[in-house]
Amino acid sequence: MAAASFLFLVINAVTVAAFALDKRRSLGGAWRIPESRLLWFAALGGSPGAFWARRRFRHKTRKQPFVGRLQMIAIVQIGVVAGLVFAFAF
């Protein structure tokens, strides 16, 4: 359980760092982090970090279809967690 918590924190920290770096690069006109990579970080468990970073850095807040895809990833993750909690609770 401790290892899973550690991995969860690490992937969320990496996700926040990726959003921060992409925001900084967008302001400077430099090479950007692909949206697909940001979504993969979220899909690997970094969706809480992605939502926090979007709000904190005001980055990718209105861009479709990115927003919809990120929301879908979060919905699926919530469903998986709820299913696991239900399965192991009984």
N, CA, C and O atoms as a Tinker XYZ file with bonds, in Angstrom:
   360  protein
     1  N      0.819000   -1.198000    0.000000    73     2
     2  CA     0.000000    0.000000    0.000000    64     1     3
     3  C      0.861000    1.260000    0.000000    63     2     4     5
     4  O      0.536000    2.241000   -0.668000    81     3
     5  N      1.956000    1.228000    0.750000    73     3     6
     6  CA     2.848000    2.387000    0.795000    64     5     7
     7  C      3.494000    2.628000   -0.561000    63     6     8     9
     8  O      3.692000    3.774000   -0.964000    81     7
     9  N      3.827000    1.542000   -1.272000    73     7    10
    10  CA     4.439000    1.683000   -2.598000    64     9    11
    11  C      3.452000    2.304000   -3.577000    63    10    12    13
    12  O      3.830000    3.142000   -4.396000    81    11
    13  N      2.191000    1.897000   -3.496000    73    11    14
    14  CA     1.175000    2.463000   -4.385000    64    13    15
    15  C      0.971000    3.947000   -4.101000    63    14    16    17
    16  O      0.818000    4.745000   -5.026000    81    15
    17  N      0.969000    4.311000   -2.838000    73    15    18
    18  CA     0.830000    5.727000   -2.477000    64    17    19
    19  C      2.018000    6.535000   -2.977000    63    18    20    21
    20  O      1.852000    7.649000   -3.473000    81    19
    21  N      3.210000    5.975000   -2.847000    73    19    22
    22  CA     4.414000    6.656000   -3.325000    64    21    23
    23  C      4.357000    6.855000   -4.840000    63    22    24    25
    24  O      4.650000    7.942000   -5.337000    81    23
    25  N      3.979000    5.805000   -5.572000    73    23    26
    26  CA     3.876000    5.913000   -7.031000    64    25    27
    27  C      2.813000    6.928000   -7.441000    63    26    28    29
    28  O      2.997000    7.669000   -8.407000    81    27
    29  N      1.713000    6.959000   -6.713000    73    27    30
    30  CA     0.652000    7.930000   -6.988000    64    29    31
    31  C      1.183000    9.353000   -6.822000    63    30    32    33
    32  O      0.919000   10.218000   -7.656000    81    31
    33  N      1.924000    9.592000   -5.753000    73    31    34
    34  CA     2.508000   10.920000   -5.529000    64    33    35
    35  C      3.532000   11.274000   -6.603000    63    34    36    37
    36  O      3.582000   12.414000   -7.065000    81    35
    37  N      4.340000   10.309000   -6.996000    73    35    38
    38  CA     5.367000   10.563000   -8.012000    64    37    39
    39  C      4.736000   10.912000   -9.351000    63    38    40    41
    40  O      5.133000   11.897000   -9.973000    81    39
    41  N      3.762000   10.129000   -9.813000    73    39    42
    42  CA     3.161000   10.403000  -11.123000    64    41    43
    43  C      2.425000   11.740000  -11.106000    63    42    44    45
    44  O      2.402000   12.443000  -12.117000    81    43
    45  N      1.829000   12.097000   -9.982000    73    43    46
    46  CA     1.167000   13.396000   -9.905000    64    45    47
    47  C      2.173000   14.538000   -9.896000    63    46    48    49
    48  O      1.922000   15.585000  -10.493000    81    47
    49  N      3.303000   14.352000   -9.232000    73    47    50
    50  CA     4.356000   15.376000   -9.249000    64    49    51
    51  C      4.924000   15.543000  -10.653000    63    50    52    53
    52  O      5.170000   16.665000  -11.095000    81    51
    53  N      5.133000   14.436000  -11.354000    73    51    54
    54  CA     5.629000   14.491000  -12.735000    64    53    55
    55  C      4.609000   15.193000  -13.630000    63    54    56    57
    56  O      4.981000   15.991000  -14.491000    81    55
    57  N      3.333000   14.897000  -13.430000    73    55    58
    58  CA     2.282000   15.520000  -14.232000    64    57    59
    59  C      2.247000   17.026000  -14.009000    63    58    60    61
    60  O      2.174000   17.793000  -14.969000    81    59
    61  N      2.298000   17.455000  -12.758000    73    59    62
    62  CA     2.302000   18.893000  -12.452000    64    61    63
    63  C      3.524000   19.557000  -13.078000    63    62    64    65
    64  O      3.418000   20.638000  -13.657000    81    63
    65  N      4.675000   18.916000  -12.963000    73    63    66
    66  CA     5.899000   19.478000  -13.546000    64    65    67
    67  C      5.787000   19.591000  -15.064000    63    66    68    69
    68  O      6.249000   20.570000  -15.648000    81    67
    69  N      5.178000   18.600000  -15.700000    73    67    70
    70  CA     5.014000   18.642000  -17.155000    64    69    71
    71  C      4.099000   19.787000  -17.574000    63    70    72    73
    72  O      4.386000   20.483000  -18.548000    81    71
    73  N      3.005000   19.985000  -16.850000    73    71    74
    74  CA     2.102000   21.099000  -17.158000    64    73    75
    75  C      2.805000   22.435000  -16.943000    63    74    76    77
    76  O      2.651000   23.354000  -17.747000    81    75
    77  N      3.578000   22.546000  -15.861000    73    75    78
    78  CA     4.298000   23.796000  -15.586000    64    77    79
    79  C      5.322000   24.081000  -16.680000    63    78    80    81
    80  O      5.438000   25.215000  -17.144000    81    79
    81  N      6.056000   23.064000  -17.088000    73    79    82
    82  CA     7.052000   23.230000  -18.142000    64    81    83
    83  C      6.390000   23.611000  -19.463000    63    82    84    85
    84  O      6.881000   24.484000  -20.178000    81    83
    85  N      5.277000   22.957000  -19.784000    73    83    86
    86  CA     4.579000   23.270000  -21.029000    64    85    87
    87  C      4.052000   24.700000  -21.014000    63    86    88    89
    88  O      4.108000   25.393000  -22.031000    81    87
    89  N      3.546000   25.142000  -19.881000    73    87    90
    90  CA     3.070000   26.527000  -19.766000    64    89    91
    91  C      4.227000   27.504000  -19.966000    63    90    92    93
    92  O      4.098000   28.480000  -20.706000    81    91
    93  N      5.347000   27.244000  -19.312000    73    91    94
    94  CA     6.512000   28.121000  -19.450000    64    93    95
    95  C      6.972000   28.173000  -20.905000    63    94    96    97
    96  O      7.289000   29.243000  -21.424000    81    95
    97  N      7.005000   27.018000  -21.553000    73    95    98
    98  CA     7.432000   26.983000  -22.951000    64    97    99
    99  C      6.426000   27.677000  -23.861000    63    98   100   101
   100  O      6.817000   28.288000  -24.856000    81    99
   101  N      5.147000   27.593000  -23.539000    73    99   102
   102  CA     4.143000   28.255000  -24.377000    64   101   103
   103  C      4.296000   29.767000  -24.325000    63   102   104   105
   104  O      4.067000   30.451000  -25.323000    81   103
   105  N      4.678000   30.287000  -23.181000    73   103   106
   106  CA     4.873000   31.732000  -23.048000    64   105   107
   107  C      6.122000   32.204000  -23.781000    63   106   108   109
   108  O      6.180000   33.336000  -24.260000    81   107
   109  N      7.118000   31.331000  -23.864000    73   107   110
   110  CA     8.373000   31.704000  -24.508000    64   109   111
   111  C      8.452000   31.328000  -25.976000    63   110   112   113
   112  O      9.440000   31.633000  -26.644000    81   111
   113  N      7.419000   30.667000  -26.482000    73   111   114
   114  CA     7.414000   30.268000  -27.882000    64   113   115
   115  C      8.357000   29.120000  -28.196000    63   114   116   117
   116  O      8.745000   28.937000  -29.350000    81   115
   117  N      8.730000   28.349000  -27.192000    73   115   118
   118  CA     9.663000   27.234000  -27.379000    64   117   119
   119  C      8.907000   25.948000  -27.707000    63   118   120   121
   120  O      7.677000   25.923000  -27.766000    81   119
   121  N      9.682000   24.878000  -27.919000    73   119   122
   122  CA     9.120000   23.564000  -28.187000    64   121   123
   123  C      8.220000   23.147000  -27.031000    63   122   124   125
   124  O      8.572000   23.325000  -25.864000    81   123
   125  N      7.050000   22.587000  -27.364000    73   123   126
   126  CA     6.042000   22.246000  -26.352000    64   125   127
   127  C      5.995000   20.751000  -26.080000    63   126   128   129
   128  O      6.464000   19.942000  -26.881000    81   127
   129  N      5.428000   20.404000  -24.950000    73   127   130
   130  CA     5.162000   19.004000  -24.618000    64   129   131
   131  C      3.871000   18.620000  -25.337000    63   130   132   133
   132  O      2.866000   19.320000  -25.208000    81   131
   133  N      3.880000   17.520000  -26.093000    73   131   134
   134  CA     2.667000   17.134000  -26.825000    64   133   135
   135  C      1.489000   16.871000  -25.875000    63   134   136   137
   136  O      1.666000   16.349000  -24.774000    81   135
   137  N      0.291000   17.242000  -26.325000    73   135   138
   138  CA    -0.905000   16.999000  -25.512000    64   137   139
   139  C     -1.062000   15.521000  -25.202000    63   138   140   141
   140  O     -1.502000   15.155000  -24.112000    81   139
   141  N     -0.705000   14.674000  -26.153000    73   139   142
   142  CA    -0.837000   13.232000  -25.924000    64   141   143
   143  C      0.011000   12.782000  -24.734000    63   142   144   145
   144  O     -0.396000   11.897000  -23.981000    81   143
   145  N      1.175000   13.382000  -24.564000    73   143   146
   146  CA     2.028000   13.018000  -23.425000    64   145   147
   147  C      1.403000   13.502000  -22.114000    63   146   148   149
   148  O      1.426000   12.784000  -21.114000    81   147
   149  N      0.849000   14.706000  -22.116000    73   147   150
   150  CA     0.177000   15.209000  -20.912000    64   149   151
   151  C     -1.004000   14.311000  -20.547000    63   150   152   153
   152  O     -1.238000   14.034000  -19.371000    81   151
   153  N     -1.743000   13.860000  -21.556000    73   151   154
   154  CA    -2.878000   12.970000  -21.297000    64   153   155
   155  C     -2.410000   11.604000  -20.800000    63   154   156   157
   156  O     -3.081000   10.993000  -19.969000    81   155
   157  N     -1.275000   11.117000  -21.291000    73   155   158
   158  CA    -0.745000    9.848000  -20.798000    64   157   159
   159  C     -0.351000    9.946000  -19.333000    63   158   160   161
   160  O     -0.596000    9.024000  -18.555000    81   159
   161  N      0.258000   11.061000  -18.960000    73   159   162
   162  CA     0.585000   11.248000  -17.547000    64   161   163
   163  C     -0.688000   11.185000  -16.700000    63   162   164   165
   164  O     -0.702000   10.559000  -15.640000    81   163
   165  N     -1.746000   11.828000  -17.168000    73   163   166
   166  CA    -3.023000   11.798000  -16.450000    64   165   167
   167  C     -3.579000   10.378000  -16.403000    63   166   168   169
   168  O     -4.064000    9.933000  -15.363000    81   167
   169  N     -3.510000    9.673000  -17.520000    73   167   170
   170  CA    -4.052000    8.316000  -17.584000    64   169   171
   171  C     -3.289000    7.343000  -16.693000    63   170   172   173
   172  O     -3.860000    6.363000  -16.214000    81   171
   173  N     -2.028000    7.599000  -16.473000    73   171   174
   174  CA    -1.223000    6.726000  -15.611000    64   173   175
   175  C     -1.468000    6.979000  -14.124000    63   174   176   177
   176  O     -0.822000    6.366000  -13.274000    81   175
   177  N     -2.389000    7.870000  -13.815000    73   175   178
   178  CA    -2.732000    8.144000  -12.418000    64   177   179
   179  C     -2.537000    9.587000  -12.018000    63   178   180   181
   180  O     -2.800000    9.954000  -10.873000    81   179
   181  N     -2.081000   10.410000  -12.938000    73   179   182
   182  CA    -1.796000   11.802000  -12.620000    64   181   183
   183  C     -2.937000   12.765000  -12.876000    63   182   184   185
   184  O     -2.715000   13.973000  -12.960000    81   183
   185  N     -4.151000   12.259000  -13.001000    73   183   186
   186  CA    -5.271000   13.170000  -13.286000    64   185   187
   187  C     -5.521000   14.182000  -12.165000    63   186   188   189
   188  O     -5.845000   15.328000  -12.476000    81   187
   189  N     -5.391000   13.831000  -10.877000    73   187   190
   190  CA    -5.545000   14.888000   -9.864000    64   189   191
   191  C     -4.511000   16.005000  -10.045000    63   190   192   193
   192  O     -4.837000   17.186000   -9.922000    81   191
   193  N     -3.281000   15.626000  -10.335000    73   191   194
   194  CA    -2.240000   16.617000  -10.578000    64   193   195
   195  C     -2.517000   17.439000  -11.822000    63   194   196   197
   196  O     -2.235000   18.637000  -11.856000    81   195
   197  N     -3.069000   16.799000  -12.845000    73   195   198
   198  CA    -3.391000   17.510000  -14.084000    64   197   199
   199  C     -4.471000   18.558000  -13.843000    63   198   200   201
   200  O     -4.353000   19.690000  -14.311000    81   199
   201  N     -5.518000   18.186000  -13.118000    73   199   202
   202  CA    -6.584000   19.154000  -12.836000    64   201   203
   203  C     -6.064000   20.304000  -11.970000    63   202   204   205
   204  O     -6.407000   21.464000  -12.198000    81   203
   205  N     -5.246000   19.976000  -10.988000    73   203   206
   206  CA    -4.687000   21.024000  -10.132000    64   205   207
   207  C     -3.786000   21.952000  -10.942000    63   206   208   209
   208  O     -3.874000   23.173000  -10.818000    81   207
   209  N     -2.919000   21.371000  -11.772000    73   207   210
   210  CA    -1.980000   22.173000  -12.565000    64   209   211
   211  C     -2.708000   23.048000  -13.580000    63   210   212   213
   212  O     -2.311000   24.191000  -13.807000    81   211
   213  N     -3.769000   22.526000  -14.193000    73   211   214
   214  CA    -4.536000   23.334000  -15.146000    64   213   215
   215  C     -5.058000   24.588000  -14.465000    63   214   216   217
   216  O     -5.015000   25.681000  -15.030000    81   215
   217  N     -5.543000   24.419000  -13.265000    73   215   218
   218  CA    -6.093000   25.570000  -12.546000    64   217   219
   219  C     -4.987000   26.488000  -12.018000    63   218   220   221
   220  O     -5.096000   27.710000  -12.122000    81   219
   221  N     -3.949000   25.919000  -11.465000    73   219   222
   222  CA    -2.857000   26.694000  -10.869000    64   221   223
   223  C     -2.117000   27.530000  -11.903000    63   222   224   225
   224  O     -1.797000   28.693000  -11.659000    81   223
   225  N     -1.847000   26.926000  -13.067000    73   223   226
   226  CA    -1.068000   27.610000  -14.095000    64   225   227
   227  C     -1.933000   28.240000  -15.185000    63   226   228   229
   228  O     -1.414000   28.838000  -16.128000    81   227
   229  N     -3.257000   28.102000  -15.054000    73   227   230
   230  CA    -4.191000   28.583000  -16.083000    64   229   231
   231  C     -3.746000   28.100000  -17.463000    63   230   232   233
   232  O     -3.545000   28.886000  -18.389000    81   231
   233  N     -3.604000   26.793000  -17.563000    73   231   234
   234  CA    -3.057000   26.196000  -18.778000    64   233   235
   235  C     -3.982000   25.103000  -19.285000    63   234   236   237
   236  O     -4.377000   24.211000  -18.534000    81   235
   237  N     -4.320000   25.179000  -20.547000    73   235   238
   238  CA    -5.182000   24.200000  -21.209000    64   237   239
   239  C     -6.547000   24.119000  -20.533000    63   238   240   241
   240  O     -7.086000   23.030000  -20.340000    81   239
   241  N     -7.093000   25.256000  -20.179000    73   239   242
   242  CA    -8.377000   25.274000  -19.479000    64   241   243
   243  C     -9.568000   25.289000  -20.427000    63   242   244   245
   244  O    -10.664000   24.883000  -20.041000    81   243
   245  N     -9.378000   25.749000  -21.657000    73   243   246
   246  CA   -10.495000   25.822000  -22.597000    64   245   247
   247  C    -10.259000   25.034000  -23.875000    63   246   248   249
   248  O    -11.136000   24.984000  -24.737000    81   247
   249  N     -9.113000   24.430000  -24.012000    73   247   250
   250  CA    -8.754000   23.780000  -25.263000    64   249   251
   251  C     -9.471000   22.441000  -25.414000    63   250   252   253
   252  O     -9.253000   21.511000  -24.637000    81   251
   253  N    -10.320000   22.367000  -26.418000    73   251   254
   254  CA   -10.989000   21.116000  -26.751000    64   253   255
   255  C    -10.232000   20.485000  -27.908000    63   254   256   257
   256  O     -9.706000   21.235000  -28.730000    81   255
   257  N    -10.137000   19.199000  -28.035000    73   255   258
   258  CA   -10.771000   18.164000  -27.223000    64   257   259
   259  C     -9.959000   17.757000  -25.986000    63   258   260   261
   260  O    -10.317000   16.793000  -25.309000    81   259
   261  N     -8.883000   18.469000  -25.686000    73   259   262
   262  CA    -8.034000   18.116000  -24.548000    64   261   263
   263  C     -8.836000   18.052000  -23.254000    63   262   264   265
   264  O     -8.708000   17.092000  -22.494000    81   263
   265  N     -9.655000   19.057000  -22.997000    73   263   266
   266  CA   -10.423000   19.112000  -21.744000    64   265   267
   267  C    -11.357000   17.912000  -21.640000    63   266   268   269
   268  O    -11.439000   17.283000  -20.586000    81   267
   269  N    -12.054000   17.594000  -22.709000    73   267   270
   270  CA   -12.970000   16.453000  -22.705000    64   269   271
   271  C    -12.255000   15.134000  -22.488000    63   270   272   273
   272  O    -12.745000   14.262000  -21.770000    81   271
   273  N    -11.109000   14.990000  -23.103000    73   271   274
   274  CA   -10.337000   13.752000  -22.931000    64   273   275
   275  C     -9.828000   13.615000  -21.502000    63   274   276   277
   276  O     -9.851000   12.523000  -20.933000    81   275
   277  N     -9.371000   14.709000  -20.927000    73   275   278
   278  CA    -8.906000   14.669000  -19.540000    64   277   279
   279  C    -10.061000   14.335000  -18.595000    63   278   280   281
   280  O     -9.889000   13.561000  -17.653000    81   279
   281  N    -11.218000   14.908000  -18.841000    73   279   282
   282  CA   -12.385000   14.603000  -18.011000    64   281   283
   283  C    -12.781000   13.136000  -18.144000    63   282   284   285
   284  O    -13.155000   12.506000  -17.155000    81   283
   285  N    -12.704000   12.586000  -19.355000    73   283   286
   286  CA   -13.046000   11.178000  -19.559000    64   285   287
   287  C    -12.062000   10.268000  -18.824000    63   286   288   289
   288  O    -12.464000    9.265000  -18.235000    81   287
   289  N    -10.799000   10.610000  -18.856000    73   287   290
   290  CA    -9.794000    9.834000  -18.119000    64   289   291
   291  C    -10.133000    9.829000  -16.631000    63   290   292   293
   292  O    -10.071000    8.785000  -15.984000    81   291
   293  N    -10.489000   10.983000  -16.092000    73   291   294
   294  CA   -10.819000   11.079000  -14.665000    64   293   295
   295  C    -12.065000   10.264000  -14.332000    63   294   296   297
   296  O    -12.111000    9.606000  -13.293000    81   295
   297  N    -13.065000   10.300000  -15.191000    73   295   298
   298  CA   -14.292000    9.531000  -14.952000    64   297   299
   299  C    -13.990000    8.036000  -14.923000    63   298   300   301
   300  O    -14.474000    7.317000  -14.049000    81   299
   301  N    -13.193000    7.572000  -15.875000    73   299   302
   302  CA   -12.824000    6.154000  -15.907000    64   301   303
   303  C    -12.040000    5.781000  -14.650000    63   302   304   305
   304  O    -12.284000    4.729000  -14.059000    81   303
   305  N    -11.105000    6.629000  -14.240000    73   303   306
   306  CA   -10.317000    6.336000  -13.042000    64   305   307
   307  C    -11.192000    6.293000  -11.792000    63   306   308   309
   308  O    -11.000000    5.433000  -10.932000    81   307
   309  N    -12.137000    7.198000  -11.686000    73   307   310
   310  CA   -13.054000    7.184000  -10.541000    64   309   311
   311  C    -13.865000    5.896000  -10.540000    63   310   312   313
   312  O    -14.082000    5.295000   -9.488000    81   311
   313  N    -14.314000    5.473000  -11.718000    73   311   314
   314  CA   -15.060000    4.221000  -11.826000    64   313   315
   315  C    -14.231000    3.016000  -11.419000    63   314   316   317
   316  O    -14.727000    2.122000  -10.734000    81   315
   317  N    -12.985000    2.986000  -11.830000    73   315   318
   318  CA   -12.094000    1.876000  -11.472000    64   317   319
   319  C    -11.861000    1.844000   -9.964000    63   318   320   321
   320  O    -11.940000    0.784000   -9.344000    81   319
   321  N    -11.577000    2.989000   -9.384000    73   319   322
   322  CA   -11.351000    3.047000   -7.932000    64   321   323
   323  C    -12.616000    2.638000   -7.179000    63   322   324   325
   324  O    -12.543000    1.878000   -6.214000    81   323
   325  N    -13.767000    3.132000   -7.611000    73   323   326
   326  CA   -15.029000    2.759000   -6.958000    64   325   327
   327  C    -15.270000    1.257000   -7.076000    63   326   328   329
   328  O    -15.707000    0.619000   -6.118000    81   327
   329  N    -14.990000    0.698000   -8.240000    73   327   330
   330  CA   -15.151000   -0.740000   -8.426000    64   329   331
   331  C    -14.229000   -1.545000   -7.531000    63   330   332   333
   332  O    -14.640000   -2.555000   -6.959000    81   331
   333  N    -12.991000   -1.107000   -7.406000    73   331   334
   334  CA   -12.045000   -1.808000   -6.533000    64   333   335
   335  C    -12.454000   -1.715000   -5.068000    63   334   336   337
   336  O    -12.370000   -2.696000   -4.330000    81   335
   337  N    -12.893000   -0.546000   -4.656000    73   335   338
   338  CA   -13.348000   -0.380000   -3.270000    64   337   339
   339  C    -14.543000   -1.284000   -3.006000    63   338   340   341
   340  O    -14.606000   -1.945000   -1.970000    81   339
   341  N    -15.479000   -1.316000   -3.926000    73   339   342
   342  CA   -16.668000   -2.149000   -3.764000    64   341   343
   343  C    -16.294000   -3.633000   -3.755000    63   342   344   345
   344  O    -16.807000   -4.403000   -2.942000    81   343
   345  N    -15.400000   -4.027000   -4.660000    73   343   346
   346  CA   -15.017000   -5.438000   -4.762000    64   345   347
   347  C    -14.292000   -5.927000   -3.510000    63   346   348   349
   348  O    -14.501000   -7.058000   -3.072000    81   347
   349  N    -13.455000   -5.089000   -2.943000    73   347   350
   350  CA   -12.683000   -5.518000   -1.779000    64   349   351
   351  C    -13.377000   -5.217000   -0.451000    63   350   352   353
   352  O    -12.917000   -5.656000    0.603000    81   351
   353  N    -14.475000   -4.478000   -0.498000    73   351   354
   354  CA   -15.199000   -4.161000    0.732000    64   353   355
   355  C    -16.084000   -5.321000    1.176000    63   354   356   357
   356  O    -16.466000   -5.404000    2.343000    81   355
   357  N    -16.409000   -6.212000    0.247000    73   355   358
   358  CA   -17.326000   -7.305000    0.589000    64   357   359
   359  C    -16.702000   -8.640000    0.393000    63   358   360
   360  O    -17.342000   -9.663000    0.636000    81   359
